[in-house]
């Protein structure tokens, strides 16, 4: 197995573990929708949140992923 493939598997595992530990419903939903490449405007409409609120949640997710060991 190549080094690149191992690193990709490691990143996937970090993200899965992070997602499994999320307790905030909005963060879990946003992670799922972003991973499925749903446009941000659609996410805001689906969840009834503002674009600013979405950005705040995305920052919280990014911080959590970095703390979990993922390099963004």
N, C-alpha and C positions, 0 to 999 in steps of 0.2 A: 504494500500500500504506500502511495507516495506521501510526502510530507504535506503537500497541498490538500490532499484528500483527508488526511488525519486532522488537519486544522479545520477544515470545513465540518467534519463530524463533531469536533470539539465545540465549535460555535453553535451548531444545531442543538447539542446536548445542553449547553448553557442556557440557550433561549427556552428550550422545553422546560428545564428545571425552574427557570424564572417564572414562566407562565403558570406552571403548576402551583407555585407558591403565592401567586397574586390572590389577594382577598378582596380587593376593590373591584366591584362589578364593572364600573365604567372602564377601568384600566384593562381588565380582561377582555371586554368587548372591543375596545379600541385596538388592542394588540391583535386580536383575531381579524378584525376588519382591515387593518393596515397590512397584515400578512397576506390577505387576499386581494390587495391592491385596490380596495374600495376608495374612491376619491374622498378627500377630506371634506368637501362640501356636502357630500352624501352622508358621511359619518355624523356631521353636525345635525343634519336634518333627522336622521334616524334616532339619534340620542337626545335631540332637543337641546343641544348645547351651542354656545357661541364658538366662533373660531378661536377667540382668545382662551376660552376654557379648554378647547382641544389642544392648543399649543402648550398650555400648562400641564396637562395630563401627559402629553408626549415627552415633555422635559422630565417629568417624574419617572416615566418608563425608561428613558435613556439613562438617567442617574442610576436607577435600579439595575439595569443591564450592566453598566460599568462596574457597579459594586459587586455584581455577580461574576465579574471577570471577563466580560466581553469587551473587546476593543472596538469602539464605534468610529 
